[in-house]
C-alpha cells in the first residue's frame, strides 16, 4: 500500500472558483488534480477529502479524466483488497501550471468580477424606465 506523506490541499467549501469563467474539465477536475499533485491516492481518500462530491460523481469524473489521459488507475501493490490508486499522468501534470495561473487570476480579479456581476444583475433587475411625457 502506498504511504501518503504529504497532506492533501484544503478546499474552502465556500470557494467561488466554480462560479468563475475559467473552468478545466468538470466541476471537480481541478480539485482532483490538486489532490493528486503530491502522489497517488486511493478512491476513498479522494472521497473523504472532497466531502461534497458524491461517490457516483467522483467515479464519473475519474473515469472522464482517465479517458482524457489526465489520470491513470493503478493497482495498489501488496493490497489484499484489490485496491487501486489514481495518479496524475504527465499530461495531467501539465494542468498544474494552468490551474495555478487560473487561481492567480482569480485572486487578482475576484473583486472586479463580483462587482461587474452585481452591476449587471442590478441593471437587469431594475424595472424599465417609464417613458417621459
C-alpha positions as CSV (number, residue, x, y, z in Angstrom):
1,X,0.0,0.0,0.0
2,X,1.3,3.5,-0.8
3,X,2.1,5.6,2.2
4,X,1.0,9.2,2.0
5,X,3.4,11.7,3.4
6,X,2.2,15.0,2.0
7,X,-1.0,16.5,3.3
8,X,-3.8,17.0,0.8
9,X,-4.7,20.5,-0.1
10,X,-7.5,22.2,1.8
11,X,-10.5,23.4,-0.1
12,X,-12.8,26.1,1.3
13,X,-16.4,24.9,0.8
14,X,-17.4,28.5,0.1
15,X,-14.7,28.8,-2.6
16,X,-16.2,30.8,-5.5
17,X,-14.0,29.1,-8.2
18,X,-16.9,27.1,-9.6
19,X,-18.6,30.4,-10.4
20,X,-15.5,31.8,-12.2
21,X,-15.4,31.9,-16.0
22,X,-12.3,29.7,-16.1
23,X,-13.0,26.0,-15.9
24,X,-10.9,23.0,-16.6
25,X,-12.9,19.8,-17.3
26,X,-15.8,19.2,-15.0
27,X,-16.6,20.9,-11.7
28,X,-14.3,18.6,-9.7
29,X,-11.4,18.1,-12.1
30,X,-9.2,20.9,-10.7
31,X,-9.7,19.8,-7.1
32,X,-8.9,16.2,-8.1
33,X,-5.7,17.3,-9.9
34,X,-4.6,19.3,-6.9
35,X,-5.3,16.3,-4.6
36,X,-3.1,14.1,-6.8
37,X,-0.3,16.6,-7.1
38,X,1.8,15.0,-4.4
39,X,1.2,11.4,-5.5
40,X,-1.3,8.7,-6.0
41,X,-4.4,8.5,-3.8
42,X,-7.0,5.8,-3.3
43,X,-10.6,6.5,-4.2
44,X,-11.7,6.5,-0.5
45,X,-9.0,9.2,0.3
46,X,-10.2,11.4,-2.5
47,X,-13.9,10.8,-1.5
48,X,-13.2,11.8,2.1
49,X,-11.2,14.8,1.2
50,X,-13.7,16.1,-1.3
51,X,-16.7,15.7,1.0
52,X,-19.3,17.5,-1.1
53,X,-18.7,15.2,-4.0
54,X,-20.9,12.1,-4.3
55,X,-19.3,8.7,-4.8
56,X,-21.0,8.5,-8.2
57,X,-19.8,11.9,-9.4
58,X,-16.2,11.1,-8.2
59,X,-16.2,7.8,-10.1
60,X,-17.6,9.5,-13.2
61,X,-15.1,12.4,-13.0
62,X,-12.1,10.0,-12.5
63,X,-13.4,7.9,-15.5
64,X,-13.6,11.0,-17.7
65,X,-10.2,12.2,-16.5
66,X,-8.8,8.7,-17.4
67,X,-10.4,8.9,-20.8
68,X,-8.8,12.3,-21.4
69,X,-5.4,10.9,-20.3
70,X,-5.2,13.0,-17.2
71,X,-5.1,10.2,-14.6
72,X,-4.3,6.6,-14.6
73,X,-5.8,3.9,-12.4
74,X,-3.1,1.6,-10.8
75,X,-3.3,-1.5,-8.7
76,X,-2.0,-1.0,-5.1
77,X,0.9,-3.3,-4.7
78,X,0.6,-5.7,-1.8
79,X,-3.0,-4.8,-1.2
80,X,-5.1,-7.8,-0.5
81,X,-8.4,-5.9,-1.2
82,X,-7.6,-5.5,-4.9
83,X,-7.5,-1.8,-4.3
84,X,-6.4,0.8,-6.8
85,X,-5.0,4.3,-6.7
86,X,-5.3,7.2,-9.1
87,X,-2.3,9.2,-10.2
88,X,-1.7,12.1,-12.5
89,X,-0.2,11.2,-15.9
90,X,2.4,13.5,-17.4
91,X,-0.4,15.1,-19.4
92,X,-2.4,15.6,-16.2
93,X,0.6,17.2,-14.5
94,X,0.7,19.9,-17.3
95,X,-2.6,21.2,-15.8
96,X,-0.9,22.2,-12.6
97,X,0.6,25.3,-14.3
98,X,-2.7,26.2,-15.9
99,X,-4.5,25.8,-12.6
100,X,-2.0,28.0,-10.7
101,X,-2.4,30.7,-13.4
102,X,-6.2,30.5,-13.1
103,X,-6.0,30.7,-9.3
104,X,-3.7,33.7,-9.5
105,X,-6.1,35.4,-12.0
106,X,-9.0,34.7,-9.6
107,X,-7.1,36.1,-6.6
108,X,-6.3,39.3,-8.6
109,X,-9.7,39.8,-10.2
110,X,-12.3,38.3,-7.9
111,X,-13.4,41.8,-6.7
112,X,-13.7,43.1,-10.3
113,X,-15.7,40.1,-11.4
114,X,-18.1,40.2,-8.4
115,X,-18.6,44.0,-8.9
116,X,-19.3,43.5,-12.6
117,X,-21.8,40.8,-11.9
118,X,-23.6,42.8,-9.2
119,X,-23.8,45.8,-11.6
120,X,-25.2,43.7,-14.3
121,X,-27.7,41.9,-12.0
122,X,-28.9,45.3,-10.7
123,X,-29.4,46.6,-14.2
124,X,-31.3,43.5,-15.3
125,X,-33.5,43.5,-12.2
126,X,-34.3,47.2,-12.4
127,X,-37.7,48.0,-13.7
128,X,-37.7,49.6,-17.1
129,X,-37.9,53.4,-17.1
130,X,-41.3,54.9,-17.8
131,X,-41.3,57.0,-21.0
132,X,-41.2,60.7,-20.4
133,X,-44.4,62.6,-21.2
